[in-house]
């Protein structure tokens, strides 16, 4: 009777950590950095290094953010290298996630700018009338609370 081996297959986090280890090895080789042994071991292991997944993501992201733009383009956007294509997919996914995270803050800044633009277009007597009904200290405190 055949064995059910589905439980031995790598889970998502294990697969993702192995992929990140491989990508970090690829990038570090391209920029001539020493590759830590634990990353090499994660790239070679079937199950990767899931317990350090967040650390791997941060390391790869920070490395790509801090290399020279021409190096970044050469390493990430080389269409002839399969690892570059995988890295480019990961990098674009990360940038889109970061853009989504930063989007609500941009909307808050835009609405504050919108209010300021409106107030600048009002006459002085109109601003005085508005000031009677709006507690600007509370409005500013609300914006500061949203930023934190």
Secondary structure as the mmCIF struct_conf table of DSSP 4:
data_model
#
loop_
_struct_conf.conf_type_id
_struct_conf.id
_struct_conf.beg_label_comp_id
_struct_conf.beg_label_asym_id
_struct_conf.beg_label_seq_id
_struct_conf.end_label_comp_id
_struct_conf.end_label_asym_id
_struct_conf.end_label_seq_id
HELX_RH_3T_P HELX_RH_3T_P1 UNK A 6 UNK A 8
BEND BEND1 UNK A 9 UNK A 9
HELX_LH_PP_P HELX_LH_PP_P1 UNK A 10 UNK A 11
HELX_RH_AL_P HELX_RH_AL_P1 UNK A 12 UNK A 30
TURN_TY1_P TURN_TY1_P1 UNK A 31 UNK A 32
HELX_LH_PP_P HELX_LH_PP_P2 UNK A 33 UNK A 36
HELX_RH_AL_P HELX_RH_AL_P2 UNK A 37 UNK A 44
BEND BEND2 UNK A 45 UNK A 45
TURN_TY1_P TURN_TY1_P2 UNK A 46 UNK A 49
HELX_RH_3T_P HELX_RH_3T_P2 UNK A 50 UNK A 52
HELX_RH_AL_P HELX_RH_AL_P3 UNK A 53 UNK A 66
BEND BEND3 UNK A 67 UNK A 67
HELX_RH_AL_P HELX_RH_AL_P4 UNK A 69 UNK A 76
BEND BEND4 UNK A 77 UNK A 77
TURN_TY1_P TURN_TY1_P3 UNK A 79 UNK A 80
HELX_RH_AL_P HELX_RH_AL_P5 UNK A 82 UNK A 121
BEND BEND5 UNK A 122 UNK A 122
HELX_RH_AL_P HELX_RH_AL_P6 UNK A 124 UNK A 133
HELX_RH_AL_P HELX_RH_AL_P7 UNK A 136 UNK A 147
#
